Amino acid sequence: MAKEQEATRQGRLDALRVEIEHGATSGPGISGDQVFANARKRIAGIAADATNR
C-alpha cells in the first residue's frame, strides 16, 4: 500500500512540474495584485452562490 501511495504521490508531483513548466513558458505573466484580485472575485462569487441556495 505504501508503495502505491508513493507512486501516486510521485505521479502527481511529476504532473505538477509539467504544469509549472508550461505556465512558466506560456507567455507574460500577470501581477500578484491581479492574481489576488481575481481570486477574491471568484471567492465572492462562490460565496454569493452558496448563500443563494
TIVO-2410 file (N, C-alpha, C; in nm, 3 decimals):
# residues 53
REC num residu      c1      c2      c3 atome chaine
REC   1      M   0.082  -0.119   0.000     N      A
REC   1      M   0.000   0.000   0.000    CA      A
REC   1      M   0.087   0.126   0.000     C      A
REC   2      A   0.192   0.128   0.080     N      A
REC   2      A   0.280   0.246   0.087    CA      A
REC   2      A   0.347   0.272  -0.047     C      A
REC   3      K   0.384   0.166  -0.118     N      A
REC   3      K   0.447   0.183  -0.249    CA      A
REC   3      K   0.347   0.244  -0.348     C      A
REC   4      E   0.222   0.203  -0.340     N      A
REC   4      E   0.119   0.258  -0.428    CA      A
REC   4      E   0.098   0.407  -0.398     C      A
REC   5      Q   0.095   0.442  -0.271     N      A
REC   5      Q   0.078   0.582  -0.233    CA      A
REC   5      Q   0.196   0.666  -0.279     C      A
REC   6      E   0.315   0.612  -0.266     N      A
REC   6      E   0.434   0.685  -0.311    CA      A
REC   6      E   0.433   0.702  -0.462     C      A
REC   7      A   0.391   0.599  -0.534     N      A
REC   7      A   0.383   0.608  -0.680    CA      A
REC   7      A   0.280   0.713  -0.721     C      A
REC   8      T   0.166   0.715  -0.653     N      A
REC   8      T   0.063   0.815  -0.681    CA      A
REC   8      T   0.115   0.955  -0.651     C      A
REC   9      R   0.182   0.970  -0.538     N      A
REC   9      R   0.240   1.099  -0.499    CA      A
REC   9      R   0.341   1.146  -0.603     C      A
REC  10      Q   0.427   1.054  -0.645     N      A
REC  10      Q   0.529   1.090  -0.744    CA      A
REC  10      Q   0.465   1.130  -0.877     C      A
REC  11      G   0.361   1.058  -0.916     N      A
REC  11      G   0.290   1.092  -1.040    CA      A
REC  11      G   0.229   1.231  -1.033     C      A
REC  12      R   0.171   1.264  -0.919     N      A
REC  12      R   0.113   1.397  -0.902    CA      A
REC  12      R   0.219   1.506  -0.905     C      A
REC  13      L   0.332   1.480  -0.841     N      A
REC  13      L   0.442   1.577  -0.844    CA      A
REC  13      L   0.495   1.597  -0.986     C      A
REC  14      D   0.508   1.488  -1.059     N      A
REC  14      D   0.554   1.499  -1.198    CA      A
REC  14      D   0.456   1.581  -1.282     C      A
REC  15      A   0.327   1.556  -1.263     N      A
REC  15      A   0.226   1.632  -1.337    CA      A
REC  15      A   0.230   1.779  -1.299     C      A
REC  16      L   0.250   1.807  -1.171     N      A
REC  16      L   0.260   1.945  -1.125    CA      A
REC  16      L   0.381   2.014  -1.185     C      A
REC  17      R   0.492   1.944  -1.192     N      A
REC  17      R   0.613   2.002  -1.253    CA      A
REC  17      R   0.589   2.037  -1.400     C      A
REC  18      V   0.518   1.950  -1.471     N      A
REC  18      V   0.486   1.975  -1.612    CA      A
REC  18      V   0.399   2.101  -1.623     C      A
REC  19      E   0.298   2.113  -1.537     N      A
REC  19      E   0.211   2.230  -1.540    CA      A
REC  19      E   0.286   2.358  -1.505     C      A
REC  20      I   0.374   2.351  -1.409     N      A
REC  20      I   0.454   2.469  -1.373    CA      A
REC  20      I   0.542   2.511  -1.490     C      A
REC  21      E   0.606   2.415  -1.553     N      A
REC  21      E   0.690   2.446  -1.669    CA      A
REC  21      E   0.607   2.507  -1.781     C      A
REC  22      H   0.490   2.452  -1.804     N      A
REC  22      H   0.402   2.505  -1.909    CA      A
REC  22      H   0.365   2.651  -1.877     C      A
REC  23      G   0.330   2.677  -1.752     N      A
REC  23      G   0.295   2.814  -1.713    CA      A
REC  23      G   0.412   2.910  -1.725     C      A
REC  24      A   0.528   2.862  -1.688     N      A
REC  24      A   0.647   2.947  -1.692    CA      A
REC  24      A   0.688   2.984  -1.834     C      A
REC  25      T   0.653   2.902  -1.930     N      A
REC  25      T   0.694   2.927  -2.068    CA      A
REC  25      T   0.579   2.969  -2.159     C      A
REC  26      S   0.461   2.995  -2.102     N      A
REC  26      S   0.343   3.021  -2.185    CA      A
REC  26      S   0.324   3.167  -2.222     C      A
REC  27      G   0.409   3.254  -2.176     N      A
REC  27      G   0.396   3.394  -2.213    CA      A
REC  27      G   0.407   3.484  -2.092     C      A
REC  28      P   0.375   3.611  -2.111     N      A
REC  28      P   0.389   3.704  -2.000    CA      A
REC  28      P   0.291   3.671  -1.887     C      A
REC  29      G   0.336   3.696  -1.767     N      A
REC  29      G   0.252   3.669  -1.651    CA      A
REC  29      G   0.169   3.790  -1.615     C      A
REC  30      I   0.096   3.777  -1.504     N      A
REC  30      I   0.020   3.889  -1.452    CA      A
REC  30      I   0.071   3.919  -1.312     C      A
REC  31      S   0.045   4.039  -1.265     N      A
REC  31      S   0.097   4.080  -1.136    CA      A
REC  31      S   0.030   4.003  -1.023     C      A
REC  32      G   0.100   3.995  -0.912     N      A
REC  32      G   0.044   3.931  -0.794    CA      A
REC  32      G  -0.085   3.999  -0.749     C      A
REC  33      D  -0.088   4.132  -0.758     N      A
REC  33      D  -0.210   4.204  -0.720    CA      A
REC  33      D  -0.328   4.160  -0.805     C      A
REC  34      Q  -0.304   4.141  -0.934     N      A
REC  34      Q  -0.413   4.097  -1.023    CA      A
REC  34      Q  -0.456   3.954  -0.991     C      A
REC  35      V  -0.362   3.869  -0.958     N      A
REC  35      V  -0.393   3.731  -0.921    CA      A
REC  35      V  -0.485   3.731  -0.800     C      A
REC  36      F  -0.450   3.808  -0.697     N      A
REC  36      F  -0.531   3.810  -0.576    CA      A
REC  36      F  -0.666   3.876  -0.600     C      A
REC  37      A  -0.670   3.979  -0.683     N      A
REC  37      A  -0.799   4.042  -0.715    CA      A
REC  37      A  -0.890   3.942  -0.785     C      A
REC  38      N  -0.835   3.865  -0.878     N      A
REC  38      N  -0.915   3.763  -0.947    CA      A
REC  38      N  -0.963   3.657  -0.849     C      A
REC  39      A  -0.876   3.616  -0.758     N      A
REC  39      A  -0.912   3.513  -0.660    CA      A
REC  39      A  -1.023   3.564  -0.569     C      A
REC  40      R  -1.010   3.688  -0.522     N      A
REC  40      R  -1.115   3.744  -0.435    CA      A
REC  40      R  -1.249   3.751  -0.507     C      A
REC  41      K  -1.246   3.787  -0.635     N      A
REC  41      K  -1.369   3.794  -0.714    CA      A
REC  41      K  -1.433   3.656  -0.727     C      A
REC  42      R  -1.353   3.556  -0.754     N      A
REC  42      R  -1.405   3.419  -0.765    CA      A
REC  42      R  -1.462   3.370  -0.632     C      A
REC  43      I  -1.390   3.398  -0.524     N      A
REC  43      I  -1.437   3.356  -0.391    CA      A
REC  43      I  -1.568   3.425  -0.358     C      A
REC  44      A  -1.579   3.553  -0.386     N      A
REC  44      A  -1.703   3.625  -0.360    CA      A
REC  44      A  -1.818   3.566  -0.441     C      A
REC  45      G  -1.793   3.531  -0.565     N      A
REC  45      G  -1.896   3.469  -0.648    CA      A
REC  45      G  -1.940   3.334  -0.593     C      A
REC  46      I  -1.846   3.256  -0.548     N      A
REC  46      I  -1.878   3.125  -0.490    CA      A
REC  46      I  -1.960   3.143  -0.361     C      A
REC  47      A  -1.919   3.239  -0.279     N      A
REC  47      A  -1.990   3.265  -0.153    CA      A
REC  47      A  -2.132   3.314  -0.181     C      A
REC  48      A  -2.146   3.402  -0.279     N      A
REC  48      A  -2.279   3.452  -0.313    CA      A
REC  48      A  -2.368   3.340  -0.364     C      A
REC  49      D  -2.311   3.253  -0.445     N      A
REC  49      D  -2.388   3.140  -0.498    CA      A
REC  49      D  -2.432   3.047  -0.386     C      A
REC  50      A  -2.344   3.026  -0.288     N      A
REC  50      A  -2.376   2.937  -0.176    CA      A
REC  50      A  -2.487   2.994  -0.088     C      A
REC  51      T  -2.491   3.124  -0.074     N      A
REC  51      T  -2.594   3.184   0.011    CA      A
REC  51      T  -2.727   3.197  -0.062     C      A
REC  52      N  -2.726   3.189  -0.193     N      A
REC  52      N  -2.850   3.199  -0.271    CA      A
REC  52      N  -2.920   3.064  -0.289     C      A
REC  53      R  -2.868   2.961  -0.231     N      A
REC  53      R  -2.930   2.828  -0.248    CA      A
REC  53      R  -3.034   2.803  -0.146     C      A
***
